[in-house]
Amino acid sequence: MVIEKKILGLGHQVAEILSAEILEGEIRGGDRLIEQELQAKFGVSRSPLREAFRELEKKGLVEIIPRRGTFVKSVERQDIIDHFPVRAALEGLAAVLAHAALGDDEREMMKQELAMMETAVKKKDTSLFFKHHLVYHELFINGSGNELLINTLKTLRMQSLWHRFSYQYYQEDLQRSYRVHKHILNMLLDPGADTQKLRELVEDHINRAVENFLLYVEQLEDDEH
């Protein structure tokens, strides 16, 4: 039993590393993950590596094709078109639930994340902004207290390669994004805020990104040809 736990833990560690490499663009869409090369790279056997592949598949980052191998999923226009309205609606719902459920600790942490986002804007540090933006969203999503909603959004955010898209998007206008997130937080902290307007603000923030993301996908497709 101890050995099994160790193997599963190792598989999770490998999955985390591969996830980061995929989301940061080090491994591109369509690339095949070759078992022998990765076993040598990580110094692991086939069992934890295949566990890692299954975890990546659940996150929507790879596709396991029988008798062909494991391939990193490519970003498709239709994925974005299908995904964003769903994600926007669910995050809007999470914000409404979080408005009533956020505790003092979560409120304070959101203030800290927003402050770091402001610092990143002043420094024009996209990577720093990106890092704290992700935590900011996770805080109010988790603060909703609805486990089904939390887990669904976690999967959606990963499946859409949101992290990679966000990085490209926020290079374009950090200041505008910061202002939107400041407005969202002000509403979350205001007991008398109109939660329908809060919901609409969160949804609009996400849906407005679609056009930019589609342009980004077109650039990726051009690069691949």
Backbone torsions as a table, in degrees:
resi	resn	phi	psi	omega
1	MET	NA	-40.2	179.2
2	VAL	-62.3	-41.7	-180.0
3	ILE	-63.4	-42.8	-179.6
4	GLU	-60.4	-42.8	179.9
5	LYS	-64.0	-38.5	-179.9
6	LYS	-64.9	-42.1	179.5
7	ILE	-63.9	-44.9	-179.9
8	LEU	-63.3	-39.5	178.4
9	GLY	-64.3	-39.8	179.4
10	LEU	-66.1	-41.0	177.6
11	GLY	-60.6	-40.0	179.4
12	HIS	-65.0	-40.7	179.0
13	GLN	-62.5	-43.4	179.0
14	VAL	-64.3	-41.2	179.2
15	ALA	-61.5	-39.5	179.6
16	GLU	-63.7	-42.3	179.9
17	ILE	-66.2	-45.6	179.8
18	LEU	-65.3	-37.8	177.1
19	SER	-57.7	-47.0	-179.6
20	ALA	-62.2	-41.1	-178.9
21	GLU	-66.7	-36.1	178.2
22	ILE	-70.4	-46.8	-176.0
23	LEU	-69.4	-26.4	178.2
24	GLU	-90.5	0.5	175.1
25	GLY	85.0	5.8	178.2
26	GLU	-69.5	-32.3	172.8
27	ILE	-112.9	123.6	-172.0
28	ARG	-91.7	158.6	175.4
29	GLY	-58.3	135.2	-178.3
30	GLY	94.4	-16.7	179.4
31	ASP	-66.6	142.7	175.7
32	ARG	-91.0	136.0	175.1
33	LEU	-89.5	108.4	-175.2
34	ILE	-89.1	119.8	-172.6
35	GLU	-57.3	-48.3	-175.7
36	GLN	-60.5	-40.9	-179.7
37	GLU	-66.5	-41.3	-178.4
38	LEU	-73.1	-33.0	175.3
39	GLN	-61.0	-42.1	179.1
40	ALA	-69.5	-39.5	-178.1
41	LYS	-63.9	-43.8	-175.5
42	PHE	-97.5	-9.4	-178.9
43	GLY	65.8	41.0	-178.5
44	VAL	-124.0	164.6	176.9
45	SER	-86.5	-179.0	-177.2
46	ARG	-66.1	-36.0	-173.9
47	SER	-59.6	-55.5	179.7
48	PRO	-66.4	-29.3	178.6
49	LEU	-66.6	-42.5	178.9
50	ARG	-69.4	-31.8	173.2
51	GLU	-62.2	-41.4	177.8
52	ALA	-62.7	-42.1	179.0
53	PHE	-60.8	-42.2	-179.8
54	ARG	-64.9	-36.6	178.8
55	GLU	-67.8	-39.8	177.7
56	LEU	-66.0	-33.9	178.6
57	GLU	-66.7	-40.8	178.4
58	LYS	-62.6	-32.7	179.2
59	LYS	-78.4	-9.2	179.5
60	GLY	82.7	15.7	-177.6
61	LEU	-90.7	-25.2	-179.6
62	VAL	-134.1	165.2	175.3
63	GLU	-125.7	125.3	178.6
64	ILE	-96.8	115.1	-177.8
65	ILE	-107.9	116.5	-178.5
66	PRO	-52.8	135.9	177.9
67	ARG	64.7	5.0	176.7
68	ARG	-119.7	-39.3	178.6
69	GLY	130.8	-168.4	-178.9
70	THR	-110.7	126.2	-174.6
71	PHE	-124.7	141.3	175.7
72	VAL	-69.9	131.0	-178.0
73	LYS	-69.0	137.7	176.8
74	SER	-83.8	153.1	177.4
75	VAL	-81.2	123.9	-179.1
76	GLU	-114.1	144.4	178.9
77	ARG	-55.6	-42.4	-176.6
78	GLN	-66.1	-31.5	177.0
79	ASP	-59.5	-42.5	-178.8
80	ILE	-68.8	-46.2	-179.5
81	ILE	-60.3	-40.3	-179.6
82	ASP	-74.4	-36.2	-169.3
83	HIS	-78.1	-46.3	-167.4
84	PHE	-63.6	-41.3	177.9
85	PRO	-60.8	-36.0	179.4
86	VAL	-68.9	-48.0	-179.1
87	ARG	-63.6	-41.3	-179.9
88	ALA	-60.9	-44.7	-179.2
89	ALA	-63.5	-42.0	-178.1
90	LEU	-71.2	-38.3	177.7
91	GLU	-69.7	-33.4	174.7
92	GLY	-61.9	-42.7	176.6
93	LEU	-63.0	-41.8	179.2
94	ALA	-60.2	-39.6	179.5
95	ALA	-64.4	-41.2	179.0
96	VAL	-62.6	-46.5	179.3
97	LEU	-65.7	-38.5	-179.4
98	ALA	-67.1	-30.7	-179.8
99	HIS	-54.6	-38.1	-178.8
100	ALA	-92.7	-19.7	-169.8
101	ALA	-108.3	-15.6	-176.8
102	LEU	-59.8	132.6	176.1
103	GLY	-89.6	173.7	-178.9
104	ASP	-60.1	-39.7	-179.4
105	ASP	-63.3	-45.6	-179.8
106	GLU	-64.5	-39.4	178.5
107	ARG	-61.5	-44.4	-179.4
108	GLU	-65.7	-40.0	179.4
109	MET	-65.8	-37.1	177.7
110	MET	-65.1	-38.4	175.8
111	LYS	-61.6	-41.2	-179.9
112	GLN	-66.1	-41.0	179.2
113	GLU	-65.6	-39.9	178.5
114	LEU	-64.5	-39.6	178.2
115	ALA	-62.0	-39.1	178.0
116	MET	-69.4	-33.5	175.8
117	MET	-64.9	-39.0	177.8
118	GLU	-65.2	-41.6	176.9
119	THR	-59.8	-41.7	179.7
120	ALA	-63.7	-37.7	178.1
121	VAL	-62.3	-46.0	-179.1
122	LYS	-63.0	-35.4	179.6
123	LYS	-85.5	-7.6	-173.8
124	LYS	54.8	41.0	-177.9
125	ASP	-101.1	94.1	-176.9
126	THR	-62.2	-41.4	-177.6
127	SER	-62.5	-42.5	179.2
128	LEU	-66.0	-43.1	178.4
129	PHE	-59.5	-46.3	-179.3
130	PHE	-57.2	-44.0	-178.3
131	LYS	-61.5	-48.2	-175.4
132	HIS	-79.3	-27.0	174.7
133	HIS	-61.5	-42.0	179.9
134	LEU	-62.4	-44.5	-179.9
135	VAL	-65.5	-40.4	178.4
136	TYR	-54.7	-50.5	-179.7
137	HIS	-64.7	-41.6	-179.6
138	GLU	-61.9	-34.6	-178.0
139	LEU	-64.3	-45.8	-178.6
140	PHE	-79.9	-26.2	174.3
141	ILE	-65.4	-50.0	178.3
142	ASN	-65.0	-31.9	179.8
143	GLY	-69.2	-12.7	177.1
144	SER	-64.8	-27.2	178.7
145	GLY	76.7	4.6	-179.0
146	ASN	-101.6	105.6	-172.9
147	GLU	-63.5	-38.5	178.5
148	LEU	-62.7	-44.3	178.8
149	LEU	-64.4	-44.0	-179.7
150	ILE	-59.8	-49.0	-177.6
151	ASN	-68.5	-37.2	178.7
152	THR	-64.2	-44.6	180.0
153	LEU	-67.8	-34.8	177.6
154	LYS	-60.1	-43.1	178.8
155	THR	-67.8	-44.8	-179.0
156	LEU	-61.8	-42.8	-178.0
157	ARG	-65.4	-34.2	178.7
158	MET	-77.8	-44.3	-175.8
159	GLN	-60.9	-32.9	-177.1
160	SER	-83.9	1.0	-174.2
161	LEU	54.5	40.6	-177.2
162	TRP	-53.6	-38.2	-176.4
163	HIS	-61.0	-46.1	-177.9
164	ARG	-66.6	-42.1	178.4
165	PHE	-62.3	-45.3	-177.5
166	SER	-57.7	-43.3	-177.2
167	TYR	-57.9	-45.0	179.3
168	GLN	-67.4	-42.6	-176.0
169	TYR	-63.3	-47.1	-173.8
170	TYR	-73.6	-13.5	171.8
171	GLN	-64.6	-23.5	-174.9
172	GLU	-79.9	-40.3	-175.6
173	ASP	-157.1	79.6	179.1
174	LEU	-65.0	-39.7	-175.8
175	GLN	-62.7	-45.5	-179.8
176	ARG	-61.7	-43.4	-179.3
177	SER	-64.4	-39.8	178.3
178	TYR	-60.7	-43.5	-179.3
179	ARG	-61.5	-40.4	178.9
180	VAL	-63.0	-45.0	-177.8
181	HIS	-69.0	-31.8	175.2
182	LYS	-65.5	-41.7	178.8
183	HIS	-63.8	-43.3	178.6
184	ILE	-59.3	-46.5	-178.5
185	LEU	-65.1	-41.1	178.0
186	ASN	-57.9	-39.4	179.5
187	MET	-71.3	-38.6	178.4
188	LEU	-63.4	-32.8	-177.1
189	LEU	-86.4	-10.6	-177.5
190	ASP	-94.5	110.9	-178.6
191	PRO	-58.6	-27.1	-177.6
192	GLY	-96.1	9.4	-177.3
193	ALA	-64.3	146.5	176.0
194	ASP	-75.5	107.1	-174.5
195	THR	-67.4	-25.3	176.0
196	GLN	-67.0	-39.9	177.1
197	LYS	-68.8	-35.8	175.5
198	LEU	-60.9	-47.0	179.2
199	ARG	-59.1	-45.1	-179.6
200	GLU	-64.7	-36.9	179.6
201	LEU	-63.7	-45.8	179.4
202	VAL	-65.2	-44.5	-179.7
203	GLU	-62.2	-44.6	-178.6
204	ASP	-64.1	-39.1	179.1
205	HIS	-58.0	-41.9	-178.5
206	ILE	-77.2	-43.7	-177.6
207	ASN	-66.7	-30.4	179.2
208	ARG	-65.6	-19.6	-178.5
209	ALA	-77.6	-16.9	-172.8
210	VAL	-56.0	-48.1	-176.8
211	GLU	-60.2	-43.8	178.9
212	ASN	-64.0	-39.2	-178.6
213	PHE	-67.8	-36.7	178.1
214	LEU	-65.5	-38.0	175.7
215	LEU	-63.5	-38.6	178.6
216	TYR	-64.1	-41.8	178.1
217	VAL	-62.0	-40.3	177.7
218	GLU	-61.2	-38.5	177.5
219	GLN	-64.8	-40.8	177.8
220	LEU	-62.5	-42.6	-179.8
221	GLU	-64.3	-38.6	177.8
222	ASP	-64.5	-39.9	-179.9
223	ASP	-64.9	-31.1	-176.5
224	GLU	-80.2	-13.3	-178.9
225	HIS	-102.4	NA	NA
